[in-house]
Amino acid sequence: MNRKIWMQIKIVIPAFILLMTGCTANYYVTPDEFINQVAEKQYKTENPTGFYVVSPLASLFFNQKYGANNIRKVLCRDKAGNLLYLFPDRNTQLEITSKSTNDIVKMYFDTVFFEGNKLVGLRSRLVPGMTREIVLTDIEKIEIYAEFPRTEKVDLK
């Protein structure tokens, strides 16, 4: 009996580790391309598609909503350099590297907006006021992290 349990554990643990580490993917977009795509597609609106409730449980205790940019796809590159469309979801995150300080500014993709000469977004949906911002001219590189990404290859023909 113990041997049978041990064999199951030997199968389940590696499968769990592969599942947890293999479900995220990194994508890259140049700052200029990203700025153009967001500027062209972003809009804030008061209708239900433009704002999302933080979570059903949180809505019981707080009347907290956050603005969403309604960007349904973004043109980017994968690790191999292939051009593709990424369809971001609520868990898609940005990591933006600063030229001046080499700090990494993290924010959720669906909360990113331009405000003047800055890119502004939320770092947490549960804690109000955890906004991050970076001046557009200070952006060195942008990486997009997606869990269970949905993509579409771009045909250059």
C-alpha positions as CSV (number, residue, x, y, z in Angstrom):
1,M,0.0,0.0,0.0
2,N,2.8,2.5,0.9
3,R,4.6,1.7,-2.3
4,K,1.4,2.5,-4.3
5,I,1.0,5.9,-2.5
6,W,4.7,6.7,-3.1
7,M,4.4,6.0,-6.8
8,Q,1.3,8.4,-7.0
9,I,3.2,11.1,-5.2
10,K,6.2,10.7,-7.6
11,I,3.8,11.4,-10.5
12,V,1.7,14.1,-8.9
13,I,4.4,16.4,-7.6
14,P,6.4,16.8,-10.9
15,A,3.1,17.2,-12.8
16,F,2.0,19.9,-10.4
17,I,5.4,21.7,-10.7
18,L,5.2,21.6,-14.5
19,L,1.7,22.9,-14.5
20,M,2.5,25.8,-12.3
21,T,5.7,26.8,-14.1
22,G,4.6,26.0,-17.6
23,C,1.5,28.1,-17.7
24,T,3.1,31.6,-17.8
25,A,4.7,33.1,-20.8
26,N,6.7,36.2,-21.4
27,Y,6.1,38.6,-24.3
28,Y,8.0,41.6,-25.4
29,V,6.9,44.9,-27.0
30,T,9.0,48.0,-27.7
31,P,8.0,51.1,-25.8
32,D,7.1,53.0,-29.0
33,E,4.9,50.2,-30.3
34,F,3.2,49.8,-26.9
35,I,2.6,53.6,-26.6
36,N,1.0,53.7,-30.0
37,Q,-1.2,50.7,-29.4
38,V,-2.5,51.9,-26.0
39,A,-3.0,55.5,-27.3
40,E,-5.0,54.2,-30.2
41,K,-7.2,51.7,-28.3
42,Q,-7.6,52.9,-24.7
43,Y,-10.8,54.5,-23.5
44,K,-12.4,55.0,-20.1
45,T,-16.1,54.8,-19.9
46,E,-18.8,54.7,-17.3
47,N,-20.6,51.7,-18.9
48,P,-20.1,48.2,-17.4
49,T,-17.5,47.1,-19.9
50,G,-15.2,49.9,-18.9
51,F,-15.2,49.2,-15.2
52,Y,-14.8,46.0,-13.3
53,V,-15.6,45.0,-9.8
54,V,-12.6,44.0,-7.9
55,S,-14.1,40.6,-6.8
56,P,-17.6,39.4,-5.9
57,L,-16.4,38.8,-2.3
58,A,-14.8,42.3,-2.0
59,S,-17.9,43.9,-3.4
60,L,-19.8,42.7,-0.3
61,F,-17.6,44.8,1.9
62,F,-16.4,47.6,-0.3
63,N,-17.9,49.4,-3.3
64,Q,-14.6,49.3,-5.1
65,K,-14.3,49.3,-8.9
66,Y,-11.3,50.1,-11.1
67,G,-11.1,51.6,-14.6
68,A,-10.3,49.2,-17.3
69,N,-8.7,50.2,-20.7
70,N,-10.7,47.8,-22.9
71,I,-7.7,46.8,-24.9
72,R,-8.6,43.4,-26.3
73,K,-5.4,42.5,-28.0
74,V,-1.8,43.7,-28.2
75,L,0.8,43.1,-30.9
76,C,4.0,41.8,-29.4
77,R,6.8,39.2,-29.8
78,D,7.5,35.9,-28.0
79,K,10.9,34.7,-26.8
80,A,11.7,33.4,-30.3
81,G,11.0,36.8,-31.8
82,N,7.8,35.7,-33.6
83,L,5.2,38.5,-34.1
84,L,1.8,37.6,-32.5
85,Y,-1.3,39.0,-31.0
86,L,-1.7,38.5,-27.3
87,F,-5.3,38.6,-25.9
88,P,-4.7,39.8,-22.3
89,D,-6.9,38.9,-19.4
90,R,-7.3,40.2,-15.9
91,N,-4.1,38.4,-14.7
92,T,-1.9,39.8,-17.5
93,Q,0.9,42.0,-16.0
94,L,3.4,44.5,-17.3
95,E,6.9,44.9,-16.1
96,I,8.3,48.2,-17.3
97,T,12.0,48.9,-16.8
98,S,13.1,52.5,-16.1
99,K,16.0,53.9,-18.1
100,S,17.1,56.3,-15.4
101,T,17.0,53.9,-12.3
102,N,16.7,50.4,-13.8
103,D,13.8,49.9,-11.4
104,I,11.0,47.7,-12.6
105,V,7.5,49.1,-12.4
106,K,4.8,46.4,-12.3
107,M,1.1,46.9,-13.1
108,Y,-1.9,45.0,-14.4
109,F,-2.3,45.3,-18.2
110,D,-6.0,46.1,-18.1
111,T,-5.5,49.0,-15.7
112,V,-2.9,50.9,-17.8
113,F,-3.8,54.4,-19.1
114,F,-1.9,57.4,-20.4
115,E,-2.3,60.5,-18.1
116,G,-0.3,63.4,-19.6
117,N,3.2,62.2,-20.2
118,K,2.9,59.2,-17.9
119,L,1.8,55.6,-18.1
120,V,-0.3,54.9,-15.0
121,G,-1.7,51.6,-13.7
122,L,-2.7,49.5,-10.7
123,R,-0.4,47.2,-8.9
124,S,-3.1,45.8,-6.7
125,R,-6.9,45.6,-7.2
126,L,-7.6,44.9,-3.5
127,V,-5.6,47.7,-2.0
128,P,-7.0,51.1,-3.1
129,G,-4.3,53.6,-4.2
130,M,-1.6,51.2,-5.1
131,T,-1.0,52.9,-8.4
132,R,2.2,52.9,-10.3
133,E,3.4,55.3,-12.9
134,I,6.3,55.9,-15.2
135,V,7.2,58.8,-17.5
136,L,6.9,57.7,-21.1
137,T,10.4,59.0,-22.0
138,D,11.9,56.9,-19.1
139,I,10.7,53.5,-20.4
140,E,13.5,51.3,-21.5
141,K,11.7,48.0,-22.1
142,I,8.3,46.4,-21.6
143,E,7.7,42.8,-20.8
144,I,4.2,41.3,-20.6
145,Y,3.5,38.3,-18.4
146,A,0.4,36.2,-19.1
147,E,-0.9,33.2,-17.3
148,F,-2.5,30.6,-19.7
149,P,-1.9,33.0,-22.6
150,R,-4.2,33.1,-25.6
151,T,-2.4,34.2,-28.7
152,E,-2.7,34.4,-32.5
153,K,0.2,34.3,-34.8
154,V,0.5,37.2,-37.2
155,D,0.9,36.2,-40.9
156,L,3.3,38.6,-42.6
157,K,2.3,37.6,-46.1
